[in-house]
Amino acid sequence: MLEQALGDREQLAGDREQARIDHEQVNHDDRRQHSTNSDHREDRINDDRQARIDREQLTRDVSQESIDHAQEGRDNQQQALDKTRTRLNLPTSQQPDAADASSIAQGATERARAARERAETALIRAQAAMTRAQAGEKRAQKNDPTHN
């Protein structure tokens, strides 16, 4: 329940960030459209602004993918919990027998699947960090007078 509340809060923050990025993109597009003079400095400023907006959008997209993946994991955990509660609420005569080898294997498979989902989420976060680092490197190179 706490994990879901935290996930919902993270999604809300992400939605707000997306709205901010969308608003900034619209403002940027309006500035470009209403710009009458086309000097090189202003074009470069606009290009830099667009590149920043694009990087923010990419970071947000990767973050949303991570949020979606985490939600899927929470949904799977909730289903497993609900299934367990249902079994525990059965009368003693209807409760399942002690676990056999196939049940144990199924449980191990479910735990392995959950571990894989956690690993995939970690990979997505690492990819987002790499993307941010690459964008930072490109900015540094672009601003380095020896590369211009």
NORURHU-V932534 format. One record per residue. SS is DSSP state (2 for helix, 1 for strand, 0 for the rest). Layout:
<<SS> <SS>>
//
This chain:
<<0> <2> <2> <2> <2> <2> <2> <2> <2> <2> <2> <2> <2> <2> <2> <2> <2> <2> <2> <2> <2> <2> <2> <2> <2> <2> <2> <2> <2> <2> <2> <2> <2> <2> <0> <0> <0> <0> <0> <2> <2> <2> <2> <2> <2> <2> <2> <2> <2> <2> <2> <2> <2> <2> <2> <2> <2> <2> <2> <2> <2> <2> <2> <2> <2> <2> <2> <2> <2> <2> <2> <2> <2> <2> <2> <2> <2> <2> <2> <2> <2> <2> <2> <2> <2> <2> <2> <2> <0> <0> <0> <2> <2> <2> <0> <0> <0> <0> <0> <0> <2> <2> <2> <2> <2> <2> <2> <2> <2> <2> <2> <2> <2> <2> <2> <2> <2> <2> <2> <2> <2> <2> <2> <2> <2> <2> <2> <2> <2> <2> <2> <2> <2> <2> <2> <2> <2> <2> <2> <2> <2> <2> <2> <0> <2> <2> <2> <0>>
//
